[in-house]
Amino acid sequence: MDRKYKISVVIPVFREEKRISRCIDESIFYFSNNPSISDFELIFVADSSGDKTISIIRKRTFSDRRIRLIVNNDRLEKGFSVKEGMLSAKYDLMLFYDADLSVPLTEIGNFLAKISRHDILIASRGLPDSRVQKKFFKILLSRLFSAVKLVMLGVNYHDTQCGFKMFRKKTLVLFRQQRIKSSCFDVELLYNAGLHNFSVKELPVTWIDSDRSNFNTLKVIGRFIVDIMRIRYYSWSGKYGPAAGKAK
């Protein structure tokens, strides 16, 4: 008999009013019609942005119990939002992805087929079997990030930044110990996963570059390097790993 899963899905959002309805509709359709899913919840964690993103999601929560909304009263960034959503998840299998659906939801089937053999599965755009539509400057940016991560932290994955990752409940300690709020939080999680000896597997995916971007490239590069140094410092300070306990 095929195994069925209950899954908590965390979707961080900020200024997504133009595509949030599509994200909700496609997510509901996919999980409702996937024979491997017996129940699910969609947890949207939204930073206040002044647009209609939050009101659109809130309206949908009234008609569907499987949709939850957590609102941050300030701009607290993606890493904080993912952490908040994961710590509120009620099911044993947890997934987060971006609202732009750059990774098609059909890739989830491949993840479900492999999650029983690993603790963490991460989508990778850097594997030979990945099918990627990506702008040239983002390829260069990815290679720069990879070099910095390897030299500073020894994190040696083809792609840590793809916003599509699946976790088993036993890895929740990583989110309790998470301190990085920026887009570098993925690196922190994977670095700490190594300290906890969790099994991590990269999987190839189809990835289509979003039409729209919410970040300034130069600012992101600078912040990324600073946060890599912060991770190194937190590690030296004993904030990660089994001996660190539950961080506040």
TIDO-575049 format. One record per atom (N, C-alpha, C): x, y, z; residue in one letter. Coordinates in steps of 0.02 Angstrom, whole numbers, plus 50000, padded with zeros to 5 digits. Each point is the difference from the previous one (the first is absolute). Last residue first. Example, Ala and Ser with C-alpha at 12.3 -4.5 7.8 and 13.67 -1.06 7.14 Angstrom:
! TIDO-575049
506424988850354S 500425005950003S 499615005550037S 500154971449996A 499555005950000A 500455006050000A 
***
This chain:
! TIDO-575049
508475153451100K 499405004350008K 499885003849935K 501144975050016A 500155007250001A 499375004050007A 500634974550078K 499515003949964K 500165007450007K 502024982450016G 499345000350030G 499535004149956G 502424993449973A 499785007050008A 499335000550035A 501254979849929A 500175002550066A 499725006950014A 499734988549785P 499644996650054P 500145002950069P 500355016749789G 500174993150015G 499634997350060G 500625026849971Y 499724994849957Y 500184993150027Y 500785020750097K 499275001149993K 499674994549959K 502435005650077G 499624994350025G 499255000749995G 501915014449922S 499715001750065S 499574994450029S 501014998849783W 500555000450048W 499735001250071W 498435000849827S 500274993250007S 500564999850052S 499115020749938Y 499524996350042Y 500244992950012Y 501275013349851Y 500065002350069Y 499534996150047Y 499864995849769R 500644997750025R 500105001950073R 498135008549891I 499924992850011I 500644997150029I 500075022349933R 499614999350061R 499904992650017R 501025005549797M 500465001350055M 499644999350067M 498704998549809I 500454994250001I 500495000750058I 498635018249955D 499654994750036D 500394993550001D 500855018749878V 499985001650071V 499674994350040V 499984998149767I 500684999150025I 500035001550075I 497955003949890F 500164992949999F 500694998850031F 499265022149962R 499674997050058R 500184992650006R 500785011649810G 500325002550061G 499714996750062G 498984994949794I 500684997450002I 500355002150065I 497875009049954V 499954993050020V 500704996950005V 499815022049920K 499834999850071K 499994992850025K 500275003749770L 500605002050037L 499894999750075L 498134995349857T 500534995049995T 500615001850041T 497415005550054N 500545003649968N 500624995650001N 497324991350005F 500615001950036F 500495003849955F 497794988949950N 499895004750054N 500645002250035N 499124990849739S 500444998950057S 499895005550051S 498794986749766R 500055005850044R 500454998350058R 499394984349831D 499985006149960D 500185006150042D 500934974650054S 499425004350009S 500065006349956S 501134975849944D 500145006450031D 499385004350003D 500064973150005I 499885005449951I 500095006750035I 500614971850029W 499975006650032W 499955005349946W 499964971250064T 499875005049949T 499935006750036T 501514980550111V 499325002549990V 499975004149936V 501634980950165P 499925004449942P 499275002149992P 501164994150241L 499624997049945L 499965004949942L 501504994150246E 499825004749947E 499634996349945E 500284994350274K 500064997749931K 499795005649953K 500764993550278V 499775005149952V 500124997449929V 499904991750279S 500114997949931S 499685005049952S 501025004950254F 499404998549963F 500184998149928F 501435006950200N 500054993749962N 499344997949969N 500675020750123H 499534995350031H 500014993149966H 501335017649918L 500214999350070L 499554995050036L 499455006049778G 500614996050002G 500244998850071G 498215014449964A 499784993149987A 500604995350001A 500355023350012N 499814997150065N 499774992849992N 500495011949803Y 500614999650040Y 499854996550067Y 498195005049864L 500384994349973L 500664999250037L 498605018450058L 499654993750014L 500424994049978L 500815021649948E 500034998750072E 499684993250016E 499815007949781V 500694997950014V 500074998250074V 497985009449932D 500064993249973D 500694997150015D 499495022750052F 499774995350050F 500054992749976F 500485021649884C 500554995550018C 499784994750051C 498675018849920S 499984994349954S 500574995150011S 499305014350214S 500065001749929S 499964993749957S 500045000550245K 499355002049973K 500015001049925K 501434985250204I 500055004249940I 499315001349972I 500454985250186R 500095006950020R 500005004949941R 499284972550094Q 500115004749945Q 500035007250025Q 499484979150124Q 500675002950007Q 500165005249946Q 497934988350001R 500055002950068R 500685003450009R 499634988149803F 499635006349999F 500005003350068F 500994978949978L 500385004749957L 499665006849999L 498984981350108V 500525003250041V 500405005149960V 498394985149902L 499735006450023L 500505003850044L 500074977549883T 500485005449986T 499775006850027T 498694979450010K 500584999350043K 500515005649991K 498024997249861K 499895003550063K 500614999750046K 500374999149735R 499644995950047R 499985003450068R 500225012349751F 500304998050063F 499554995150037F 500575013949742M 499564995750040M 500374997450061M 500115021849801K 500334995250043K 499504996350043K 500465021049816F 499574994149996F 500344994450039F 500875022849907G 499485000450051G 499504994449997G 502745003049938C 499354998749968C 499464999650054C 502415002850043Q 499545005750002Q 499334998949965Q 502094985850022T 499665000650065T 499435004949998T 501584983949826D 499525005550003D 499665000050068D 501814985049947H 499965003449936H 499575006350004H 501314991450217Y 499434997949960Y 500005003949935Y 501494999450221N 500184998049932N 499414996949963N 501045015050224V 499344997749974V 500084998749926V 501675009150159G 500054993149979G 499344997149976G 500595023150078L 499634995450043L 500094992749982L 501145019349891M 499865002450068M 499704994750045M 500524995549765V 500605002450034V 499875001650073V 498174993449863L 500484994650006L 500615002250040L 498335015949948K 499754995050047K 500514994450012K 500475016549836V 500025002950067V 499794994950052V 499804994049772A 500715000650020A 500075002650071A 497844999049905S 500264993350012S 500735000250023S 498945020249932F 499754997650064F 500294993250018F 500505008549788L 500335003950051L 499784997650070L 498924990849815R 500684997450006R 500405003750052R 497825007549950S 499974993550033S 500704997150010S 499775019849875L 499865001250071L 500004993550039L 500184998949766L 500625002650030L 499925001250075L 498084993849883I 500474994449999I 500665002150032I 498395016349965K 499834995950058K 500434993850004K 500165014749816F 500295003250059F 499854996050063F 499084992649790F 500734999150005F 500295003050064F 497464990649992K 500375005749971K 500744999350015K 498244978949977K 500325004650047K 500385005549964K 498494975949994Q 499975006149960Q 500245005650046Q 500284971550009V 500015006750029V 499965005449946V 499924972750083R 499795003649940R 499875007350021R 501544977450100S 499555005650011S 499855003549933S 501564981550037D 499334998449977D 499505005650011D 502345001550070P 499974998849928P 499294998849973P 500355015350221L 500134993049982L 499914999049925L 499595020650134G 500694999049978G 500174992949980G 497975010250100R 500045002149930R 500694998649971R 498474989050214S 500645002649975S 499965001749926S 498464994350247A 500005000849927A 500655003249978A 499694984850225I 500055006849974I 500005000049924I 499364984450241L 500085000049927L 500025007249976L 500344985050247I 499895006349965I 500124998949926I 500084981650146D 499705004750047D 499815006549966D 500084974349886H 500425005750019H 499635004450049H 499064980449896R 500704997950005R 500475005650022R 497625002549958S 500064994950053S 500714997850010S 499355015649825I 500075003050067I 500074994750054I 499614997549751K 500684999250029K 500065002250072K 498005001549857A 500254993249987A 500674998650035A 498965021750003L 499644995350043L 500264992849992L 500875016749857F 500235001050069F 499654995050047F 499325000749777N 500674997150004N 500285000650071N 497945010449953G 499934992849997G 500674996550007G 499835023849982I 499894997450067I 499954992450000I 500165014149803E 500634997350026E 499914997050070E 498265011849883T 500054993049981T 500654996850024T 499485023650019L 499784995850055L 500024992549984L 501695018649891P 499324997549992P 499814995250056P 501725020650017V 500044992749995V 499294997349995V 500045022250014S 500544999049951S 500154992549991S 498245013850131L 499964993249972L 500514998949944L 499505019550154D 500035000749927D 499964993249964D 500075003050243A 499355001449971A 500005000649925A 501774984450142D 499865007049986D 499335000949965D 500634979650180Y 500165002249932Y 499775007249991Y 500364977850196F 499905007049984F 500185001349928F 499214978550181L 500275002349937L 499945007549996L 499754976450176M 499975007249991M 500365002049936M 498854978350162L 500375001649940L 499905007449985L 498934991050187D 500684997250006D 500435001349938D 497925016550090Y 500114993449972Y 500744998050000Y 499095021650074K 499704994850041K 500134993049974K 501255026450000A 499734994449960A 499734994550045A 501175021250058S 499284999550012S 499684994149963S 502325005949980L 499904998750072L 499254999650017L 500665005449778M 500204993150016M 499864998450073M 499625022249923G 499524995349972G 500164992850019G 501495017250064E 499375000750035E 499484995049976E 502085001149886K 500084997350068K 499345000250038K 500055010349790V 500034992749993V 500074996850069V 500075023449994S 499344997549983S 499994992449993S 502065011250037F 499585000450059F 499324996949986F 501465002149819G 500244995050047G 499584999850063G 499555016749832K 499794993249982K 500224994850052K 499575026050074E 500394996349951E 499814992649996E 499095020450122L 500444995750039L 500394995149957L 498425023450007R 500374996449949R 500544995850035R 497715005650131D 500555003749973D 500324995949944D 498204992050134N 499835007149998N 500555004449972N 499194973749949N 500525003750036N 499865007449992N 498344977249980V 500195006749976V 500535003050045V 498794975049918I 500385003350054I 500255006649972I 498044980249928L 500365006249986L 500335002550064L 498814976049870R 500155003950060R 500415006149981R 498324979049886I 500435005949988I 500075003950066I 498604980849977R 500684997749988R 500495005749987R 497585001950030R 500344999050064R 500734998049991R 498315014949843D 500384993749997D 500414999350064D 498605019249954S 499644994949963S 500364993249997S 500865020150109F 499314999450024F 499634994349967F 502235006449937T 499994996150062T 499284999150026T 500485013849810R 499984992949984R 499984995750063R 500225023550018K 499344998549974K 499944992549986K 502105008550063R 499534999750057R 499294998249976R 501705003649837I 500084993750036I 499494999450056I 500035020149883I 499804994649955I 500054993350035I 500765019350112S 499274999849997S 499754994449955S 502355004050017I 499724997350063I 499254999549996I 501155009849813T 500194993050011T 499644997050061T 499965023049892K 499404996050015K 500174992750016K 501715021350051D 499594998249942D 499444995450022D 501675008350153G 499595005649977G 499604998449937G 501544986350150S 500295003049940S 499605005949973S 500604980250215S 499585005649980S 500335003949943S 500474973950032D 500245006450026D 499545005549976D 499374973150026A 500045006249961A 500305005750040A 499554971849971V 500295004550049V 500175006549962V 498364976649969F 500285006049969F 500265004650056F 499344973049972I 500145005350049I 500345005849964I 498414976949949L 500415005149968L 500085005750050L 499434972050021E 499865006950020E 500475004549962E 498914972649983F 500525005149993F 499765006650030F 499534970549956D 499785006550026D 500575005049995D 500134978749896S 499364998850034S 499725006450032S 501764992949785I 499875004850054I 499314998650030I 500904988449809S 500484998750053S 499905004650061S 498755001449790P 499804994150038P 500484998250057P 499325024349888N 500584995550003N 499824994050043N 498605019749957N 499954994749950N 500604995449998N 499775019250147S 499344996850005S 499954993949954S 501935014149997F 499984995850060F 499334996450009F 500285014849811Y 500504994650000Y 499934995550061Y 498595019249982F 499844994949949F 500494994250004F 500405018750138I 499414996350021I 499844994449952I 501735014549937S 500194995950058S 499414995850024S 499655015649827E 500384994349976E 500224995450058E 498825019950053D 499584995649960D 500394993849977D 501165017250119I 499514996550042I 499614994949960I 501515013649882C 500354995550046C 499524996150043C 499135016849861R 500224994249961R 500364995050045R 499415020250097S 499394996049986S 500184993849960S 501695016150046I 499834995850058I 499384995749988I 501185017149854R 500044992849986R 499804995650058R 499975024749996K 499874998349930K 500014992549986K 500515010150218E 499295000649983E 499844997949929E 502055000350160E 499844994849951E 499285000549974E 501685010750181R 499815003449938R 499864995149943R 500844986750182F 500105007250007F 499885003349933F 499984973650143V 499775004649948V 500145007350020V 500494970850048P 500125006950021P 499805004949945P 499234974450066I 500115004349942I 500115007250025I 499824971850083V 500135006950021V 500185004249938V 498684975450068V 500345003849948V 500065007250022V 499534973350102S 499945007250013S 500435003749949S 498814973950001I 500555004649987I 499815007250018I 499484971250009K 499715006350019K 500565005149999K 499794975449859Y 500325004950044Y 499515005650018Y 500144972149908K 499685006549995K 500295004650053K 500764975949855R 499995004050061R 499675006749987R 499484976149872D 500395006149995D 499925004150064D 499834972849983M 499585006050000M 500445006250000M 
***
